[in-house]
Amino acid sequence: MADFNEVQSSFNFIFNNVYYQISHNDILYFEKSLNNNFTTIITKTSSYKIKKSITKITNEFKNSNVFFKTHQSCIVNLKNIKKVDFTNNIIYFTNCKINLLSRDKKKELKEILKRNYSNV
């Protein structure tokens, strides 16, 4: 499930006794909640709170070429980024923005975007 190009490209979880299967294309980012055991999944149309740490999610996507950890509390979907303000550390998506880009990850993100998405 970690590689975007695999047959199954969805993130699956159970929340309030309901099974969800969210396409990777719909996920904007994962953000760690104040309680380290919970993570919020922000999608194009909704958000979900799951009882899984950002570290466990990072491990699930360790071989992914689509998901990138931009901050100790955030994993973004590179394909859904509309623009990045590297001066102010803001990542823009279609309907929202986040300021979860650490100084340590800035250079790496810029290189990945230039390499994989030549319009950056």
C-alpha positions as CSV (number, residue, x, y, z in Angstrom):
1,M,0.0,0.0,0.0
2,A,3.0,2.3,0.4
3,D,3.7,3.0,-3.3
4,F,1.2,5.2,-5.2
5,N,1.6,3.1,-8.3
6,E,0.5,-0.2,-6.8
7,V,-2.9,-1.7,-7.6
8,Q,-4.3,-0.7,-4.2
9,S,-3.9,3.0,-3.8
10,S,-6.0,3.8,-0.8
11,F,-5.7,4.5,2.8
12,N,-7.9,2.2,4.9
13,F,-9.1,2.6,8.4
14,I,-12.0,2.1,10.8
15,F,-13.6,5.1,12.6
16,N,-16.6,4.8,14.9
17,N,-17.2,1.3,13.7
18,V,-17.3,2.3,10.1
19,Y,-14.7,1.1,7.5
20,Y,-13.3,3.8,5.2
21,Q,-11.2,3.4,2.1
22,I,-9.9,6.8,0.9
23,S,-8.2,7.1,-2.4
24,H,-4.7,8.5,-2.2
25,N,-5.7,11.1,-4.8
26,D,-8.3,12.5,-2.4
27,I,-5.9,12.9,0.6
28,L,-4.3,16.3,1.0
29,Y,-2.4,15.7,4.2
30,F,-2.2,14.0,7.6
31,E,-1.8,16.1,10.7
32,K,-0.9,14.9,14.1
33,S,-3.5,16.0,16.7
34,L,-2.4,17.4,20.1
35,N,-2.9,13.9,21.5
36,N,0.0,12.0,19.9
37,N,-2.1,8.9,19.4
38,F,-4.6,10.6,17.0
39,T,-4.1,11.9,13.5
40,T,-6.4,13.9,11.3
41,I,-6.7,13.0,7.7
42,I,-7.6,16.1,5.6
43,T,-9.1,15.2,2.2
44,K,-10.5,17.3,-0.6
45,T,-14.0,17.1,0.8
46,S,-13.8,16.0,4.4
47,S,-11.6,15.2,7.5
48,Y,-11.3,12.2,9.7
49,K,-9.7,11.6,13.0
50,I,-8.0,8.2,13.4
51,K,-6.3,6.6,16.4
52,K,-3.0,6.1,14.7
53,S,0.2,8.1,15.3
54,I,1.9,10.1,12.6
55,T,4.9,7.9,13.1
56,K,2.9,4.7,12.2
57,I,1.5,6.4,9.1
58,T,5.0,7.6,8.1
59,N,6.2,4.0,8.3
60,E,3.3,2.9,6.1
61,F,4.4,5.4,3.4
62,K,8.2,5.0,3.8
63,N,8.6,3.8,0.3
64,S,6.0,6.2,-1.2
65,N,6.8,8.6,-4.0
66,V,3.6,10.5,-3.3
67,F,3.5,11.1,0.5
68,F,6.2,13.2,2.2
69,K,6.7,14.2,5.8
70,T,7.2,17.9,5.8
71,H,7.1,18.4,9.6
72,Q,7.2,16.2,12.7
73,S,3.4,16.5,12.7
74,C,2.5,16.5,9.0
75,I,2.6,14.2,5.9
76,V,1.5,15.8,2.6
77,N,0.3,14.3,-0.6
78,L,2.8,15.8,-3.1
79,K,0.4,15.4,-6.0
80,N,-2.2,17.6,-4.4
81,I,0.1,20.6,-3.6
82,K,-0.8,23.6,-5.7
83,K,2.1,25.8,-4.6
84,V,4.7,26.2,-1.9
85,D,5.9,29.4,-0.4
86,F,9.4,28.4,0.7
87,T,10.0,31.9,2.3
88,N,7.0,31.6,4.7
89,N,6.9,27.8,4.9
90,I,3.3,27.6,3.6
91,I,2.0,24.7,1.5
92,Y,-1.1,25.4,-0.5
93,F,-3.7,23.0,-1.7
94,T,-6.9,23.8,-3.7
95,N,-9.1,24.8,-0.8
96,C,-6.7,25.2,2.1
97,K,-3.1,25.9,3.2
98,I,-0.9,24.7,6.1
99,N,2.3,26.1,7.6
100,L,3.8,22.8,8.5
101,L,7.0,22.9,6.6
102,S,10.0,22.6,8.8
103,R,13.3,24.3,7.9
104,D,15.0,20.8,7.8
105,K,12.6,19.5,5.2
106,K,12.4,22.6,3.0
107,K,15.4,21.8,0.7
108,E,14.4,18.2,0.3
109,L,10.8,19.1,-0.6
110,K,12.0,21.7,-3.1
111,E,14.3,19.1,-4.8
112,I,11.5,16.5,-4.9
113,L,9.1,18.9,-6.5
114,K,11.6,20.0,-9.1
115,R,12.5,16.5,-9.9
116,N,9.1,14.9,-10.1
117,Y,6.9,17.9,-11.1
118,S,8.9,20.0,-13.5
119,N,6.4,22.8,-13.4
120,V,7.7,23.9,-9.9
